[in-house]
Amino acid sequence: MELVFAIVLGTATPGGGFPVYGDAFAQVINAEEPRLGIETRNTKGSAENVPLLEAGKLDLGLVAGELASSALAKPGTPLRVVAAMYSSPGMFMVRGDSAHRAIADLRGKSVVLGTQGSGITALGRTVLASLGIETTVITLEKAADGPAMLLDGRAEALWGAGVGWPAFEALAKSGGRLVAPNEAEIETILGRNPALQRVTLPAKSYAGQDAPLASVGSWSFVLANEKFSEEAAYLLARALHRAEAKLAARLEQARETTLANIAAATPRPDLIHAGVRRYLAEARLR
């Protein structure tokens, strides 16, 4: 069967979770549906992917949490959901020998929030602002630079989100410890940011993390412009449905990437791409 649709998927800077996810997503879909040829491209992250998608200069783009919610909430937005990626509970990681046990302990300290264009970085800024905690914020050119800054003492904490966050995985193996908002802080953050949700990091997502950790976050999405081919979106949705188990087996954070979760995570049904809606109806998933 010949390739019909050559598709470019914008991810983020190397070293973060989006390039890892994007590569797995593209390879699984391409293997399942030979008429689709998804090629990943590193970008500056969600903040760059959104305007590129809006302008029709990118076929698909990975967009995280708050930036996705804001982009989809714009009146007359041309953006449409092709897939729900995963929910992203945000939290900090500190060194194992750190005295910091709560987010409030980071007041006045240097913390790495991530790359400037990342939706996860935006979530970190929102959490700190909502709690009134001022820190010295470090942003990165490359997400992969973060762990070294924590280990050598240039930063006291590093922000990230969700299962399979590469920086967290590397640091947890060296004894790093997660610091999440407490219950009162979660209520404060949600009260000031209705677009966010209460989300939980499952137990044993990282080395040394034996209990689930409650936090705040939102869903990340694979987005397209509404003008993206309806047939290509239909084929992609069908391929994803058939290959959900393969994608989950390949990448732990993709366990939530299911067709059923599209309807659950998307703010309104009309924000789901027409081709995906056609397949959801055919598969009786909506």
VENVENJO-V197526 format. One record per residue. N is the residue number from 0. RES is the residue in one small letter. OMEGA is omega in radians with two decimals (none if undefined). Layout:
BEGIN
((N & RES & OMEGA) (N & RES & OMEGA))
END
This chain:
BEGIN
((0 & m & -3.04) (1 & e & 3.05) (2 & l & -3.14) (3 & v & -3.06) (4 & f & 3.02) (5 & a & -2.96) (6 & i & 3.07) (7 & v & 3.14) (8 & l & 3.11) (9 & g & -3.10) (10 & t & -3.13) (11 & a & -3.12) (12 & t & 3.13) (13 & p & 3.09) (14 & g & 3.10) (15 & g & -3.10) (16 & g & -3.06) (17 & f & 3.10) (18 & p & 3.11) (19 & v & 3.13) (20 & y & -3.08) (21 & g & 3.13) (22 & d & 3.14) (23 & a & 3.13) (24 & f & -3.10) (25 & a & -3.08) (26 & q & 3.14) (27 & v & 3.14) (28 & i & -3.14) (29 & n & -3.14) (30 & a & -3.10) (31 & e & -3.07) (32 & e & -3.06) (33 & p & 3.10) (34 & r & 3.09) (35 & l & 3.06) (36 & g & -3.11) (37 & i & 3.10) (38 & e & -3.13) (39 & t & 3.10) (40 & r & 3.06) (41 & n & 3.07) (42 & t & 3.08) (43 & k & 3.08) (44 & g & -3.03) (45 & s & -3.07) (46 & a & 3.05) (47 & e & -3.10) (48 & n & -3.09) (49 & v & 3.14) (50 & p & 3.08) (51 & l & 3.10) (52 & l & -3.13) (53 & e & -3.13) (54 & a & -3.12) (55 & g & -3.12) (56 & k & 3.11) (57 & l & -3.11) (58 & d & 3.13) (59 & l & 3.10) (60 & g & 3.06) (61 & l & -3.09) (62 & v & -3.01) (63 & a & 2.85) (64 & g & -3.04) (65 & e & -3.14) (66 & l & 3.07) (67 & a & -3.14) (68 & s & -3.13) (69 & s & -3.11) (70 & a & -3.13) (71 & l & -3.12) (72 & a & 3.13) (73 & k & 3.08) (74 & p & 3.11) (75 & g & -3.12) (76 & t & 3.07) (77 & p & -3.07) (78 & l & 3.14) (79 & r & -3.14) (80 & v & 3.05) (81 & v & 3.10) (82 & a & 2.99) (83 & a & -3.04) (84 & m & -3.12) (85 & y & 3.01) (86 & s & -3.00) (87 & s & 3.02) (88 & p & -3.08) (89 & g & 3.12) (90 & m & 3.10) (91 & f & 2.92) (92 & m & 3.09) (93 & v & 3.08) (94 & r & -3.13) (95 & g & -3.13) (96 & d & -3.11) (97 & s & 3.07) (98 & a & -3.08) (99 & h & -3.12) (100 & r & -3.10) (101 & a & 3.13) (102 & i & 3.14) (103 & a & 3.13) (104 & d & -3.08) (105 & l & 3.13) (106 & r & 3.13) (107 & g & -3.11) (108 & k & 3.07) (109 & s & -3.14) (110 & v & 3.07) (111 & v & 3.12) (112 & l & 3.13) (113 & g & -3.13) (114 & t & -3.03) (115 & q & -3.07) (116 & g & -3.03) (117 & s & 3.04) (118 & g & 3.10) (119 & i & 3.06) (120 & t & 3.11) (121 & a & 3.11) (122 & l & 3.12) (123 & g & 3.10) (124 & r & -3.13) (125 & t & 3.14) (126 & v & -3.13) (127 & l & 3.14) (128 & a & -3.13) (129 & s & -3.13) (130 & l & 3.14) (131 & g & -3.11) (132 & i & 3.13) (133 & e & 3.12) (134 & t & 2.95) (135 & t & -3.02) (136 & v & 3.06) (137 & i & 3.02) (138 & t & -2.97) (139 & l & 2.94) (140 & e & -3.14) (141 & k & -3.11) (142 & a & -3.09) (143 & a & -3.13) (144 & d & -3.03) (145 & g & -3.07) (146 & p & -3.13) (147 & a & -3.13) (148 & m & 3.08) (149 & l & -3.06) (150 & l & -3.11) (151 & d & 3.02) (152 & g & 3.10) (153 & r & 3.10) (154 & a & 3.13) (155 & e & -3.11) (156 & a & 3.12) (157 & l & -3.10) (158 & w & 3.06) (159 & g & -3.07) (160 & a & 2.96) (161 & g & 3.11) (162 & v & 3.04) (163 & g & 3.10) (164 & w & -2.99) (165 & p & -3.13) (166 & a & 3.12) (167 & f & -3.13) (168 & e & -3.13) (169 & a & -3.08) (170 & l & -3.14) (171 & a & 3.14) (172 & k & 3.11) (173 & s & 3.05) (174 & g & 3.12) (175 & g & -3.07) (176 & r & -3.12) (177 & l & 3.09) (178 & v & -3.10) (179 & a & 3.07) (180 & p & 3.07) (181 & n & -3.03) (182 & e & -3.14) (183 & a & 3.12) (184 & e & 3.09) (185 & i & 3.14) (186 & e & 3.12) (187 & t & -3.12) (188 & i & -3.12) (189 & l & 3.12) (190 & g & -3.12) (191 & r & -3.09) (192 & n & -3.06) (193 & p & -3.13) (194 & a & 3.12) (195 & l & -3.13) (196 & q & 2.96) (197 & r & 3.13) (198 & v & -3.03) (199 & t & 3.02) (200 & l & -3.09) (201 & p & 3.07) (202 & a & 3.08) (203 & k & 3.02) (204 & s & 3.12) (205 & y & 3.11) (206 & a & 3.11) (207 & g & -3.12) (208 & q & -3.01) (209 & d & -3.08) (210 & a & 3.06) (211 & p & -3.13) (212 & l & 3.10) (213 & a & 3.10) (214 & s & 3.09) (215 & v & 3.12) (216 & g & 3.10) (217 & s & -3.10) (218 & w & 2.95) (219 & s & -3.04) (220 & f & 2.81) (221 & v & -3.07) (222 & l & 3.05) (223 & a & 2.96) (224 & n & -3.14) (225 & e & -3.14) (226 & k & 3.06) (227 & f & -3.03) (228 & s & 3.11) (229 & e & -3.13) (230 & e & 3.12) (231 & a & 3.13) (232 & a & 3.10) (233 & y & -3.14) (234 & l & 3.13) (235 & l & 3.14) (236 & a & 3.13) (237 & r & 3.13) (238 & a & 3.13) (239 & l & 3.14) (240 & h & -3.12) (241 & r & -3.02) (242 & a & -3.11) (243 & e & -3.10) (244 & a & 3.14) (245 & k & 3.14) (246 & l & 3.13) (247 & a & 3.14) (248 & a & -3.11) (249 & r & -3.01) (250 & l & -3.03) (251 & e & -3.10) (252 & q & 3.11) (253 & a & 3.13) (254 & r & -3.14) (255 & e & -3.14) (256 & t & -3.13) (257 & t & 3.10) (258 & l & 3.14) (259 & a & -3.11) (260 & n & 3.10) (261 & i & -3.13) (262 & a & -3.10) (263 & a & -3.02) (264 & a & -3.08) (265 & t & -3.08) (266 & p & 3.14) (267 & r & -3.12) (268 & p & -3.10) (269 & d & 3.10) (270 & l & 3.02) (271 & i & -3.11) (272 & h & -3.06) (273 & a & 3.14) (274 & g & 3.10) (275 & v & 3.10) (276 & r & 3.13) (277 & r & 3.13) (278 & y & 3.12) (279 & l & 3.12) (280 & a & -3.14) (281 & e & -3.11) (282 & a & 3.14) (283 & r & 3.14) (284 & l & 3.09) (285 & r & none))
END
